[in-house]
Amino acid sequence: MTLLITIIAAVVTTVIWYTSSKARELKVGTLCLMFWGAGLMWFVDAIFEYVELGAKYFTPAVSDMINDSFLGLSVVALALIIWIVILLVKDPKHVVREQLLHKS
């Protein structure tokens, strides 16, 4: 489930990045790279787990699927938080800078 969730997030953000020039300004490419990197990591993990478990890999318990789903959603949430921090620090549209200058 972690692999599936991160790959879906990677595909969605890649489509958004590719089709929108505003998304490119907002550093969505960085978010794409985080999701594709996580997807690659989970793919390698799936290969090693399949080698270890064999055919049992394709019949996980329900509790394992729920845990994997929570882990996948946590990875997506963490990547979004990191992206927001990067966005606030880089401030491509100078929104934060303008707000700080107007308050001073």
N, C-alpha and C positions, 0 to 999 in steps of 0.2 A: 504494500500500500504506500509506503514511503516513496518508492520509486515512481509509482503511478502519479501520486500527488505532485511531486516535484517536476516530473516531466510535463504534466498538464500546465503547471504554473509557468514553466519555461516556454512552452509553446505559446501560451496566451500572451506573455510579456514580449516575446519575440515578434508576434504578429502586431501587437500594439506599437512596438518600437519601429518596425519596418513601415507601417502605414501612416504614422503620424510624425510630422516634423516637430510638433510641440513635445512629444514624448522624448525625442532625441535631445531637445534642449533641457529636459528635466532628468537627464542621466538614467533613463530607463535601460540603456544598454548595460550599465553596471548591474542592475537588477537581473537582467537576462543572464549575464555571466555567472552570477551567484546561483541562480536556479539551474543552469546547465551544469555547473560544477557540482552542485548537490546531486543532480540526476546521475552524473557520471560516477560519483562516489557510491550512490545506492546501487547502481548497475554492477559495479565491481563487487560490492557486498553481496548482491544476489548471485553472482557467478560463484563466489567462494562458498556461499551457503548451499547452493545447489550441488556443488562438488562434495560437500560434507554430508548433506542429507539425502541426496538422490531424489527419487520420485516423491518422497514425503514433503519436499519443498512446495509442491503444488497443492497440498491439502493442509493448509494451516488451520489451527484452532480459531474459533471466533474471538477469543480473548486476545490472541496474538494479532489478529487483524485489527481489532479495536486499538490495541497499543501502538501498532504500526501507523494507524491513521492519525492518532494523536501526535505521534512523533513527526509524521509528515507535515501536519498542520503547524506544529511548533517550528519546524524548519522554515516553512513559508513565512510565518509571523516574524521570526528572527531576521530573516533576509529583508523583509519589509521595514523593520525597525532600523536595521543598518542602513538601508537605502534612504530612509527619511533623515537620519543623522548626516549622511553624506550630502544629501540635498540641502539641508540647513547650513552645513559648513561651507559648501561650494557656492550656494546662493546664486544660481544662474540668472535669475530674473531680478536680483537685487531687492527682493521684498524685505528680507530680514534687515539688511543694511538701511533701507529707507525708514523702516519702523524704529530702528534704534536711533537714527539721526533726528527723527521728529520728536522723540521723547526727551532727548537731551536738551 
